[in-house]
Every structure is written in structure tokens, then in C-alpha cells.
């Protein structure tokens, strides 16, 4: 063994083997380190695309309005995952923006920029450019229009009243060319199935003449709207009708009714036809002494309700009876129009006698002016007509009319042409310059139509406002 250890060849072989083993070990460690470094680099450095990052524009907002700007872009990030996490979830300072501070009105492609990105993290916007337009800014005051929708869907019998809203106008700000295209700023209120007053705050929209919505700023953005919803109503007077007669030995001293008016509800088309409610009947055959009775109020055709449904009628009677005849009571014409000329055929003078029966005290206190007689000529066409004469007195005493009907002639008054009007005006001016000349210019010597109509009015045919009929 000693000889072997002292042999040069043996020592060389041993040294070679040791060197070989050392090389192998070192080579393996280097490869492992290389593999680990490669794996570390592949794990720590990566790419990620963040979608929908908002763009912040910078421009002079006092002078310009920006349009066509995309809502957002994508951003591609490259770097270590630690840096990405820091940028997106910790710092959150990364900003995507465009700089238009040196740009004037017009359309231009501008670069998309990114700032506040951590060092060693690469950020690239996708796309790198966007096309935008700057417009000169304009503000204009415009009145508001409010539309009422679905009136035909209101409950039966209900109608809308006068619409009110506030404010009446707004300030609209936007691109100069947009402001010039605005045809209206309006809101719509839907009244479907409404039975009570509607009060709401509605958003406002700006539209062009074609009805297209315009993207502008409206200040204020909404309008307060009030729409009254109700059934139409109308208050009209009551007319008392006397039926039968008092027993022998009694006379009617007077009849009073409380209230003397009622309120009707229903469609406007029906209410327009009602000027008074008649048919409040008092049966005098059943009256033996002073009495107060409740009488039903009839509902006129087409109307829906009447309030109150009953009225109190007070009947006063006396034993001291007196009869008095009032001569030549003028018969008024009601319902005539400037386009018509109405005249009496019979009675020819448009007057008649009225005989009043009642207590001596009441009859003595009655004057001719307390008696009202009239005929209704509304809606009568040209020609001759027989109409009823209605008479009332302030004391509601029993009356006997000389005539129950009158014969009326209706004539249409022809409209003058513009030329005739100018001629009449010229003639009138000439007459004014030469003094009043009566019927000057009427070569026939007969009163013209207007004179005849005026004369008819002067003869007692003016409209009476006395209420109550018999």
C-alpha cells in the first residue's frame, strides 16, 4: 500500500478523478442557477391589457365644447406583476389623457398620453391616437314647451285644466352650430288615467326641427309642471215651475227658492248647452197654508250630476186676493247675434199685457219693471218661426199672459266686402266732415238694416237679465 501511494501514476489518477468530480458538481450548480434565474424572469415580468380606461381631456372649457371623444381606451402594461399591482390597485395614480390646450376650433387627431406610471412599468394606449372636435361654446336662453300626452286616456268625463309650469325658460349651452339648430326645449307630461291634479318635475330635452335629440347642456335640467284634472262643472240658475192652482179663497203671496243656483258636472259639450235648469216643480194643488217643501232638481240631458240635488221652496199664501193687469210689457229677444236681424211679426209691437194675481200687498208693491218677458231666438235660421214667450216676476206671483207664443222673422245680415267697407268708411268720414246728416247716402229714403235693427232694440227688444219664468 505504501508503494502504491508513492507511485506517481496512482497519485495522478486520483487527482484526475477528484478534478472530474469537482467540475461535474460545479457544472450542475451553474445550470440550476441559470434555470432558476430563467424561471424567475419568466414569472416576474409579464404583460396585461387593461380595458375601458377613461380619457381625461384638457382644454379651455370656458371657450370650447368637445365632441367625438371616445369614452375610453385600452392600456397595455408590460413589467413585473408587483409593479402592475402597485399601479392598478395600490397607487391608482395612472392617468390617460389628451392635451388640447393649444388646439383651436376644428377636428384633429391627437395622441393619447399616459402619466403617473411606476418606473420600469411600460404603458401603451390602444389606440395611440383619437380624433376629436372642438367647437366654440355658446349659451342661449330658450323658452320651454310642455306637451300633455294621452288626453284621450283620461277617465270618462274628466278633462285637463290650464297647464302651468316653472321656469318658463332655460339657458342652453353647447357647440355654436348645435345651438343654432335648436327648434324647441320641451318636456312631456302623461295624464293617462289621472283623476286628480298632477304635479311633477320633468326632465327637459332639446330638439331640432326634425325632432332629433341634441346633446347640449340645459340649465336647469328639469321643469315643475302642474296639470289640473277634474270633471268640468258649471253653475246655472234654477227656474221654478208652478203646477196646478191654489184652493179657492187663497192667493199666492210669493214663492222663494233656496238656493237659486246649482252646480252641474259632465262633459263640456253637454254643459255648453245648459244655460238654466228648469223643471223645479211646485204643485199648488197641495198647498193649503204657508209651506216649506223640498223639491228635487232635475238632471239636464247629457250632464252627470247636480249639486244640490234638492232645493227648499217656501210658499206664502194669503186670503186677501187682488188681480192687476200690466199693459204693454216689452218682450225681449235673447240669443240674437250681430249676423242676424230679428223682428216680431206677432205681437206686432213686441209687447203684451200680463195679469198678476196675488195678495193685495204683494200686487200693489209690484211695478211693470218687475215683470220680465222674453223669447229665445238662439240657433234659429233665417225665416219665420213660432217661439214660446216666457214671463217671470220678481215676487213669483201667479200670472196670465196675453200671448203664449210669438211669431218671429229672422233675416241674415250680409257681410260687406273689403271694397264696400272702404266705401262705407269713406262715406262716414265725408259725413263727419260735413256734419251729421242722418240717412245721408241712402238714396231710397228707407232705414237701412242696421237702423232697423237699432230701432227694433229701442222698442224693447234688448236682452233681459231677470231670472225666473212662468
HELIX and SHEET records of a PDB file:
HELIX    1   1 UNK A    2  UNK A    5  1                                   4    
HELIX    2   2 UNK A    8  UNK A   44  1                                  37    
HELIX    3   3 UNK A   81  UNK A   85  1                                   5    
HELIX    4   4 UNK A   86  UNK A   91  3                                   6    
HELIX    5   5 UNK A  151  UNK A  153  5                                   3    
HELIX    6   6 UNK A  176  UNK A  181  1                                   6    
HELIX    7   7 UNK A  268  UNK A  271  1                                   4    
HELIX    8   8 UNK A  284  UNK A  286  5                                   3    
HELIX    9   9 UNK A  360  UNK A  365  1                                   6    
HELIX   10  10 UNK A  368  UNK A  370  5                                   3    
HELIX   11  11 UNK A  418  UNK A  433  1                                  16    
HELIX   12  12 UNK A  449  UNK A  456  1                                   8    
HELIX   13  13 UNK A  457  UNK A  461  3                                   5    
SHEET    1   A 5 UNK A 113  UNK A 115  0                                        
SHEET    2   A 5 UNK A  95  UNK A  99 -1                                        
SHEET    3   A 5 UNK A  45  UNK A  58  1                                        
SHEET    4   A 5 UNK A  72  UNK A  80 -1                                        
SHEET    5   A 5 UNK A 122  UNK A 126 -1                                        
SHEET    1   B 3 UNK A  64  UNK A  67  0                                        
SHEET    2   B 3 UNK A 129  UNK A 149 -1                                        
SHEET    3   B 3 UNK A 106  UNK A 111 -1                                        
SHEET    1   C 4 UNK A  64  UNK A  67  0                                        
SHEET    2   C 4 UNK A 129  UNK A 149 -1                                        
SHEET    3   C 4 UNK A 169  UNK A 175 -1                                        
SHEET    4   C 4 UNK A 217  UNK A 219 -1                                        
SHEET    1   D 4 UNK A  64  UNK A  67  0                                        
SHEET    2   D 4 UNK A 129  UNK A 149 -1                                        
SHEET    3   D 4 UNK A 184  UNK A 190  1                                        
SHEET    4   D 4 UNK A 205  UNK A 207 -1                                        
SHEET    1   E 2 UNK A 158  UNK A 160  0                                        
SHEET    2   E 2 UNK A 229  UNK A 231 -1                                        
SHEET    1   F 3 UNK A 164  UNK A 166  0                                        
SHEET    2   F 3 UNK A 222  UNK A 227 -1                                        
SHEET    3   F 3 UNK A 198  UNK A 203 -1                                        
SHEET    1   G 4 UNK A 276  UNK A 283  0                                        
SHEET    2   G 4 UNK A 233  UNK A 243  1                                        
SHEET    3   G 4 UNK A 261  UNK A 266 -1                                        
SHEET    4   G 4 UNK A 303  UNK A 307 -1                                        
SHEET    1   H 3 UNK A 251  UNK A 258  0                                        
SHEET    2   H 3 UNK A 310  UNK A 318 -1                                        
SHEET    3   H 3 UNK A 291  UNK A 296 -1                                        
SHEET    1   I 5 UNK A 390  UNK A 393  0                                        
SHEET    2   I 5 UNK A 371  UNK A 376 -1                                        
SHEET    3   I 5 UNK A 321  UNK A 334  1                                        
SHEET    4   I 5 UNK A 351  UNK A 359 -1                                        
SHEET    5   I 5 UNK A 398  UNK A 401 -1                                        
SHEET    1   J 3 UNK A 340  UNK A 346  0                                        
SHEET    2   J 3 UNK A 405  UNK A 412 -1                                        
SHEET    3   J 3 UNK A 383  UNK A 388 -1                                        
END                                                                             
